[in-house]
Amino acid sequence: MNRTGDKENKAGTPKERHRTGEKGRTGKIRRLSNPEAAAFAGQMAVLLKAGIPAVEGITLMYEDSEDAGERELLKRILDETAVTDSLSSAMEKQDVFPDYMVRMVRVGEQTGNLDTVMASLEEYYENEETFRREASDAVFYPLVLTCVMIAVVVVLVLQVMPVFEQVYRELGTEMTGFSLALKKAGDGIRTYSVSFLLILGAAVLIVFVSRRTEEGRMFWHNFGRHFKKFRKDYEMEDAWRFSGVMAMTLASGLTPEEGMDMAEDLVCEPSIIEKLEAVREDMTAGVPMAESLKKHRIFSGTYAKMALIGEKAGSLDRVLNQIAQMYRQESQERMERYISTVEPALVIILSALIGAVLLSVMLPLLGIISSL
């Protein structure tokens, strides 16, 4: 979808961005990704702020689109809107828009702030995609180094160790200890190489496929929770998401209680969910939200003080948006520190493994040669 006005350069042409509503091989319009959701919301925000009604805006987007899947999706929305006179209902019927996006559009229609909601949704999904890419990058580089490390060790065991074994035989002796264990491991890998490759390929395929489904992502999320470092990252991610969603809902005219309903739907970490339920109970008892957030350590330190001041000043939505950006920046810095720590550690481990393999055969070999 093309952007209009000053958003056009940021969004790019349809060929430069993901296609909204692009068909898969089955012919069914697939669920929108974060960039596609951001593109749709951004275009709608520009059109609505220009005074163009939602239906006319969808019509303009339909006429401007050159992609068949995108045009089909927009045509369905137009047909449904003509019946229901509701953009949110039309979006919900397509079953391709994120549930949170549909709910926020409905709020925008009810409060008359649809342009503001669309602009907020664009920022939200762009931030979601940025965070996802940063998290992927944090995993990618250590994963590549780990694969290189494994590949180097396998080559040493399969190719280098047999050469040393031949040298030992020519000198009238045999390998012992660690070098012999490595040699036998190499023989096992060589004998069952097909089985090892099939198992490795199946494992990689399972991980890849599971990361593309909601159930699979939840499985890996729950698995990561058993590690303190990852659990801390998850909690920070949820705090960032909670802050951003609350800022968006409050700016859209919702009450804090209604904002809490939507925010809880997007939080994954059980510890944060429990804390938010306690916050809701406090709010029901008349405790100010910012005070309860501090009490239950959703926010702490500077963030808690900012929320308290923002609530007293009547600008809690803007303050929460600032807190969300600060959380995202802090999370990015944690990832960068993680990468800067893991990469040297993996290099050291790789060097130590290579050194151990070579020394296990070189030192006995030098001893034999010196005794000749």
Disulfide bonds with the S-S distance in Angstrom:
none
